[in-house]
């Protein structure tokens, strides 16, 4: 399948925290439908980059365009929810609520305040949650308290919420870091499968280079806030990885 138009353009993005440079003059473009893994050492700037793309952080310098328009034009939460969804390793779920409420949170961008509040009492548009939970294999957990689920199940609930939200771009910040290897692969397979089926663009930060090469088409490596390499997954060699994670020699 030929890749479609450019959906993300980052131009000379920089972000500083006090004296620390988190990102330095970062530039790259993303085509609609790409599956991209962000890799690199801890502190390389992966989470900062995802938070900028999610509009949680504002860069100190540079521009971010989504579909050819400045990200700042997506200030309206409803518009942004249609374009961008985010999933994290902490799952961002309300543990005391039943699963159905956490899944239907993906509809908040489409609902008004009254409908959102009413849904806490009587779940609205329940069929969205049912269909999404069936797709992630948790249909029987609809009314269970979310905190009673395992880590892998909770991440599936977060995926179901994304399905209900149905954004054009999925940002995944270390989505499997807290899971054991078997469940991590399970979640990554599902995440990639959903992105492909829904023709979504997926950008995920990962600690595991093995997972990045196995499930993603393109690897963007960050080091010290800069792009260290940007290559098709099949072209990334052991030497590339060794250089990326090489520590500075002590003097």
N, C-alpha and C positions, 0 to 999 in steps of 0.2 A: 504494500500500500504506500503510495507516495505521500510524503508528509505535506501538511497543509501550510497555511500562511503563518507568519510570525505572530506569536501571541504575547511574548514577553521580550522586552528590550531593556537591558540595564546598561547605562552609559556613565562610566567614571564614578561609580558609587563609593563613597567613603563614609566611615562611621568611627567615631572615637569615644572612648569612655575614659574621662579624665586624661591620664597620660598614655593609656593603652590604645593602640590602633587596632580596632576590631576588623575593619575592612578598609582596603586602600586601593582607590581607583579601579574598582572592579567593573568589568564590561563583558557581557555576552548576550546572545539572543537565544530564544527558545521557540521552536516551531510547535504549532498546535498538534497535540497527540504524541509528543515525545515522552519517553520514560527516562528520566535523568536521576542519577544518584550523585549526591554530594559526599565526597569523602575527604579525609584529612585528619591530622592530629587534633586532640582536644585543644580548644582555644583558637582554632584556625579561622573561625568566623562563620561556621555553617548555620548555627542557630540565629545569629544576628542577621544573616542574609535572609533566612526564611521569615523572620519577624518583620523585616523591611518589606518583603513581598506580600506579607499578610496585612500590611498597614498598621502593625502593632508598634513598629518603630519608624521614625522618619530619618532618612540619611542626612548627614551633615552637608554633603555635596553630591552632585550627580542627579541623574533623572531615571525614573522607572516608568516605562510605558506598558500598559496592558491593552492589547488590541489596538495599538497605535495611539492611545490616549493616555495622558498622565494619570498615574495611580491616584493622585490627589482628587481626581474627578469621581473616584469611587468612595467618597466620604460617606455617602448614604449607605447605611448598613444593609438595606435590602438589596441594593444594586451589587454591593460587594459580595454578599452571600451567594448571588447567582454566578459570580465570576470565580470566587476563591473560597476554598474550604481548607481547614487545617486539622491534622490529627497528630497527637503527641504521645510520647511514651507514658505520660501520666494519665492518659485517656480523657481527662477533662470531663468526667461524668459526676453526677450527683449521686453518691452511693446510697443515700437514704430513700431515693425515689425508685419506683418500679422501672424495669427496663423500658417499657413502652414510653414513659415520659422522657427518658434520656434520648430515645430514638426520635421522637417527635420534635425534640429541640431543633432538629434539622429543618423544620418547617417554620420556625419563628420569623425567618426573613420574609416569608410570604403572608404571615398573619399580622393582624393589628393587635393592640394591647389587650383589648377585651377578649378576643378569641384565644390569645396566649394564656391569659389568666384562667379562662373557662376550661381550657384543656388540662389544667392541673387538677381540676375536679372531675371532669368527664373528658377523657382523651378525645380530641377532635381528629377527624380524618384518620381514624384508626387503621384503615386499610394500607396506608403508606408504611406504617410500622410493621404490620403483619407481613407484607410483601418483602420488605427489606430484611427482616429477621429470618424469613424463610431462605432468602438468598445467601445469608451468612451462616445458615445452619443452626439458628437459635430460636426457631418458631415456638418451641415449648417453654421458653423462658420469658414470654411476653409480660407476665405480671409479677415476676420474681423481683425481690429487692436487689438492686444492682450490686450492692456491696457484698452479697453472698456469692457472687460469681468468681470464677478463677480469673487470673490475669489475662489469659488468652481469650476467655469468653468476654471479658470487659472490653478488650480491644476489638472484638467482633461487634459488640454493641456500638462502639465508636465508629466502626466502618458502616454499620447499618444507618447511623445518624447521617453520615456523609452521603450514603445512597439516597436518603430522603431529601437532603439539601440539594444534591445533584449540581455541584459547581462545575465550571469549565476547567478549573485548575485545582489540583489537589496538592497541598504542601504537607509533607509528612516529616516531622522532626523526631528522629530516632524512634520510629514507631514500634520497634521490636526489642529495644535495648533492655527492657525489664523481663523479657520472656526467655524461657529455655529454648535451645536450638530447634527442637521439633516444632514447638508452637510458633517460633519466630518464622520459620520457613512457611508454615501453614498460613500465617497472616500475610506474609509478603506475596505469596502466590495469589491469595484472594484479592489483595490490594491491586496488584498488577492486572489481574483478570478483570476486575471492575473497571479500572481505568481504560483498558482496551475495549471492553464491551460498550462503555458509555462514551468512547472517543474523547476521554479527558486527558489533559496534560498532567503528568505526575512528576514532582520533584521531591525526592526523599533524601534526608541526611542519614548516613549509616556509619556505624563503627566497623562493620564487617565488610572488608573488601571482597571477600568470597561471595557474599550475598549480592553486593553491588554488581559484580561481573555476571552473576548467574541470572539476575532478574531484570536488569536495566540495560538499555541500548547505548547509553552515553554516560560517561563518568566525568564529572567536573571536580578536580582535586583542588582544595584550598590549603594554603600554608601561609602563616603569618598575614592573614587577611588579603592575600592575593591569589589569583588563579595560577596554580603550579602546572597543571596541564588540563586540557579539555579534549577528550578523545572518545572515539567509539569504544565500547566495552571490549570488543574483540582485539583491539589494538593495544590495550594496556598490558604492559609486560611486568615481569617480576622486578626488573631494574627500575621501572617507573615507580613501583610501590616502595621499593627499598629506599629510593631517593626521597620520596615524599615523607616517609616516617623516620628518616635518619636524624638522629639528634646532633646538635652542634657539638663539635669537639671542645672539650674543656681545655683552657689554656693553663 
